[in-house]
C-alpha cells in the first residue's frame, strides 16, 4: 500500500510517501520557523495561510521524487490533531479532497501516535512492547506501548511541557525561537559547576512532570545576575547549561522510573526535544546500566514531519480503518483515547 502522509498541525508543512513493502519513498518539509521568529512563537493565522501556500507544491515534489503520480496512491493519511485547528483543517481538507477525487481511503492520524511510531522508520526499529517518552511541543508524556493503539499513560506534564520550557527560557536569555536548539548551542559554552537548578518533581514518587517552577527559577536567576551586574555572555551560557541539565536530568530520572514500573527493556524517545544531544547521551548511559536500550528517530524526523504520519496512517489503513466523508480537525485529543484497529497488522 502506497500512502501519502500530510502534516500541518503547527508550523511545519510535511509531506511523505510510504510504501508498506519498500518503506519510505520520499519526503519533503517546509519549516515556518523564520516567519514566526519575529513574533517569538507561532502565530496560528499565519501558520494556516502558509500551509495553504506550501502544501500542494510539496505533494507534487514528493510524488516527483518517487517517480509516481497521484493515481499511483492507495491511501492518504493526514494529521487530524492535536494541533492548531486552522492549520489542521488545511491538511484535512486537502487530504479529503484528493481522496474523494481519486476514490481512495483517507484517514486522520493522531499527531502524537505519529511521533511515537517515528523510530519504526529506522533500519533498526524497536519491537513492541516499549515505554515511550514523547517530548514534542506542548506535550511531555510517558506512555507504555503494548502495540498499535494499545497505550497506557504513565505520566505527563501538569503545566508547561519540556519544549515550552525551552522556548520560554530562551526568550528570557534573548535567544531566537525555537528555543531548544538555541539553548543547547549556548549551553555548550556554559560552566556546569557555576549554577544548579532544581529537578522538578523528582523528590517524590510518580511519573508526572512540571516545568513551570523551573521556568520561574530560571527567570529569578537571570534577574539576580543582572542586578549584580554579572549578566554577561558567559553568565548567559552558564544559565543555559544549568537549565538544560535540569530538564535532561528530570527526563532521565522519570524514564528510569517508567522502565522500573512497566518492566520494559526498550525505551522510545520521540518529538523535538529528543534531538537534544545531552539527553540522548544520558539516556543511552542509563539504559546501558540496566540492560535496556533507547531508540530514537533520525534527526529530521524528531520534529514534525510527513513521514511519521504516512507510516502511522499506513499501519491503520492496512488494518481497514478509514474516515467517513467527514474530515477531522481535533485541536485537543488525548492519546489514551486511541484504540487498536479491529484487525492489527504486522508493522510494515
C-alpha positions in Angstrom: 0.0 0.0 0.0 1.4 3.4 -1.0 0.3 6.1 1.4 0.7 9.8 1.2 1.2 11.4 4.6 0.4 15.1 5.3 1.4 17.0 8.4 0.1 20.5 9.1 -0.5 20.6 12.8 1.6 23.6 13.7 4.5 25.4 11.9 5.9 22.8 9.6 4.3 21.6 6.4 5.4 18.0 5.9 4.6 15.5 3.1 5.9 12.0 2.6 5.2 8.8 0.7 5.4 5.5 2.4 5.2 2.1 0.7 4.3 -0.8 3.0 6.7 -3.1 1.1 9.5 -0.7 0.1 9.5 1.7 3.1 9.8 5.4 2.8 10.0 6.5 -0.8 10.2 10.3 -0.5 9.6 13.1 2.0 9.8 16.9 2.0 9.4 19.6 4.7 8.9 23.3 4.7 9.6 25.0 8.1 7.9 28.3 9.0 10.4 29.0 11.8 11.9 32.1 10.1 8.4 33.6 9.6 7.4 33.1 13.3 10.7 34.0 14.8 9.9 37.7 14.7 7.0 37.1 16.9 8.8 34.8 19.4 6.3 32.0 18.7 3.8 30.6 16.3 1.1 32.9 15.0 -1.8 30.5 14.2 -3.4 32.5 11.3 0.0 33.0 9.6 0.7 29.2 10.0 -2.6 28.3 8.4 -2.1 30.6 5.4 1.4 29.3 4.8 0.3 25.7 4.9 -2.2 26.6 2.2 0.5 28.1 0.0 3.1 25.3 0.5 1.1 22.0 0.7 0.2 21.2 -2.9 3.7 22.1 -4.3 5.2 19.8 -1.6 2.9 17.0 -2.6 3.9 17.4 -6.3 7.6 17.5 -5.2 7.3 14.2 -3.2 5.5 12.4 -5.9 8.0 13.6 -8.4 10.9 12.4 -6.3 9.3 9.0 -6.0 8.6 8.9 -9.8 4.9 8.4 -9.2 1.6 10.2 -9.9 -1.4 10.9 -7.8 -3.2 7.9 -9.4 -0.5 5.6 -8.0 -1.6 6.4 -4.4 -3.5 3.7 -2.5 -4.4 5.9 0.5 -3.9 9.3 2.2 -3.1 10.0 5.9 -3.2 13.4 7.5 -2.7 14.8 10.9 -6.2 15.3 12.5 -5.0 16.5 15.9 -3.9 17.6 18.3 -2.7 21.0 17.0 -3.8 24.4 15.8 -7.3 23.9 14.4 -6.9 26.2 11.4 -3.6 24.5 10.4 -5.2 21.1 10.9 -8.1 22.0 8.6 -5.7 22.8 5.7 -4.3 19.3 5.8 -7.6 17.6 6.4 -9.4 19.5 3.6 -6.6 18.7 1.1 -6.4 15.0 2.1 -10.2 14.5 1.9 -10.4 16.4 -1.4 -7.7 14.4 -3.0 -9.0 11.1 -1.7 -12.5 11.9 -2.9 -11.2 12.7 -6.4 -9.0 9.6 -6.5 -11.6 7.3 -4.9 -9.1 6.0 -2.3 -9.4 5.8 1.5 -8.3 8.6 3.7 -7.6 8.6 7.5 -7.0 11.2 10.1 -4.0 10.3 12.3 -3.2 11.3 15.9 -0.1 13.6 15.8 1.5 12.0 18.9 0.9 8.5 17.6 2.9 9.6 14.6 5.8 10.7 16.8 5.5 7.6 18.9 5.9 5.4 15.8 8.6 7.6 14.1 11.5 5.3 15.2 9.8 2.5 13.3 11.1 4.2 10.1 14.7 3.3 11.1 16.5 0.2 9.9 16.9 -1.0 13.5 13.4 -0.3 14.6 12.1 -1.2 18.1 9.6 -4.0 18.6 6.5 -3.8 20.8 6.2 -3.5 23.8 8.2 -0.5 25.0 8.0 2.7 27.0 7.8 5.9 25.0 8.9 9.4 26.2 7.1 11.9 24.0 8.6 15.4 24.1 7.0 17.4 21.3 5.9 21.0 21.6 3.2 21.3 24.2 3.4 17.6 25.2 5.7 15.7 27.6 4.3 12.2 28.3 5.5 8.8 29.3 3.5 6.0 27.7 3.6 2.3 27.9 3.1 0.9 24.4 1.9 -2.6 24.1 1.0 -2.5 20.4 -0.6 -0.2 17.8 -3.3 1.7 19.6 -2.6 0.0 22.9 -1.3 2.8 25.0 -1.2 3.3 28.8 -0.4 6.8 30.0 2.1 6.6 32.8 2.8 10.3 33.4 2.5 13.7 31.7 3.3 17.4 32.3 0.9 19.1 34.7 1.7 22.5 33.3 4.5 23.6 30.9 5.9 20.9 28.7 9.7 20.5 28.3 9.6 22.0 24.8 7.6 25.0 26.0 10.0 25.5 28.9 13.0 25.5 26.5 11.2 28.2 24.3 10.4 30.4 27.4 13.9 30.1 28.9 15.4 31.0 25.5 13.3 34.1 25.4 14.4 35.1 28.8 18.0 34.9 27.6 17.3 36.9 24.5 17.6 33.9 22.1 15.6 33.3 19.0 12.6 30.9 18.5 12.6 27.9 18.6 14.4 27.8 21.9 15.5 24.2 22.2 18.4 24.3 19.7 19.4 27.8 20.8 19.7 26.8 24.4 21.6 23.6 23.5 24.1 25.6 21.5 24.6 28.2 24.2 24.9 25.6 26.9 27.9 24.1 25.2 29.9 27.1 26.4 28.4 27.1 30.0 30.2 26.1 33.2 28.3 23.1 34.6 29.5 23.9 38.2 28.5 27.6 38.5 24.7 27.1 38.8 22.4 24.3 39.8 18.7 24.5 39.1 16.0 22.2 40.7 14.9 18.9 39.2 11.2 19.4 39.5 9.0 16.6 41.0 11.9 14.2 41.3 11.9 14.3 45.1 8.6 12.4 45.3 7.2 9.3 43.8 5.3 9.4 40.4 5.9 9.9 36.7 4.2 13.3 36.1 6.2 16.3 35.1 6.1 20.0 36.0 8.4 22.6 34.4 6.7 25.9 35.3 8.7 26.1 38.6 11.9 25.6 36.7 10.9 28.4 34.3 10.4 30.7 37.3 13.7 29.7 38.9 15.5 30.5 35.6 13.9 33.9 35.4 14.9 34.6 39.1 18.5 33.6 38.4 18.7 35.8 35.4 17.3 38.8 37.3 19.7 38.2 40.2 22.7 38.1 37.9 21.5 41.2 36.1 21.0 43.1 39.4 24.6 42.2 40.4 26.0 43.4 37.1 27.1 39.9 36.2 24.8 39.0 33.3 27.5 38.8 30.6 27.7 36.3 27.7 29.4 33.7 30.0 26.7 34.1 32.6 24.0 33.5 29.9 25.8 30.4 28.8 26.0 29.2 32.4 22.2 29.7 32.8 21.6 27.8 29.6 23.8 25.0 30.8 22.1 24.8 34.2 18.6 24.9 32.6 19.4 22.2 30.1 20.9 19.9 32.6 17.9 20.3 34.9 15.5 19.4 32.1 17.7 16.5 31.0 18.1 15.1 34.5 14.4 15.3 35.2 13.5 13.4 32.0 16.2 10.8 32.6 15.0 10.2 36.2 11.4 9.8 35.1 12.3 7.5 32.2 14.3 5.3 34.7 11.2 5.1 36.9 8.9 4.3 34.0 11.1 1.4 32.9 11.1 0.1 36.5 7.3 0.4 36.9 6.5 -1.2 33.5 9.2 -3.8 33.5 10.0 -2.9 29.9 13.6 -3.0 28.5 13.0 -0.8 25.4 12.7 3.0 25.6 11.5 5.1 22.6 12.2 8.8 22.7 10.5 11.0 20.1 9.5 14.6 19.5 11.6 17.7 19.0 13.4 17.6 22.4 14.5 14.0 21.5 17.1 15.6 19.2 19.0 17.1 22.2 22.4 15.6 22.2 22.9 15.7 26.0 19.5 13.9 26.6 20.4 11.1 24.2 23.8 10.6 25.8 22.3 10.4 29.3 19.5 8.1 28.3 21.9 5.8 26.4 24.1 5.5 29.5 21.1 5.0 31.8 19.7 2.2 29.6 23.1 0.5 29.3 23.3 0.3 33.1 20.1 -1.7 33.3 20.4 -3.9 30.2 17.8 -1.8 28.3 18.1 0.1 25.1 16.9 3.5 23.8 15.6 4.1 20.3 15.3 7.5 18.5 14.1 8.7 15.1 16.7 10.2 12.8 17.4 13.9 13.4 15.0 15.3 10.8 12.1 13.1 12.0 12.4 14.4 15.6 10.4 17.5 14.7 7.0 17.4 12.9 7.2 15.7 9.6 5.1 13.9 7.0 7.0 10.6 7.2 5.7 9.7 10.6 2.1 10.5 9.6 2.5 8.4 6.4 3.8 5.4 8.4 1.2 5.6 11.2 -1.6 6.1 8.7 -0.4 3.1 6.6 -0.5 0.8 9.7 -4.1 1.7 10.4 -5.2 1.8 6.7 -3.8 -1.7 6.2 -6.0 -2.8 9.1 -9.1 -1.4 7.3 -9.5 1.9 9.1 -10.6 5.0 7.2 -12.5 8.2 7.7 -16.1 8.7 6.7 -16.9 11.6 4.4 -16.4 13.9 7.4 -12.9 15.4 7.8 -11.4 15.6 11.3 -9.7 18.5 12.9 -9.3 17.9 16.7 -7.2 20.6 18.5 -7.3 18.6 21.8 -7.2 14.8 21.5 -5.8 12.7 24.4 -3.5 9.9 23.1 -5.2 7.5 25.6 -8.5 7.9 23.6 -7.0 5.8 20.7 -7.9 2.2 20.3 -6.3 -0.7 18.4 -7.5 -1.3 14.9 -10.1 -4.1 14.6 -7.5 -6.1 12.7 -4.0 -5.3 13.9 -1.5 -5.6 11.0 2.1 -6.7 11.4 4.2 -3.5 11.4 5.4 -2.8 7.9 
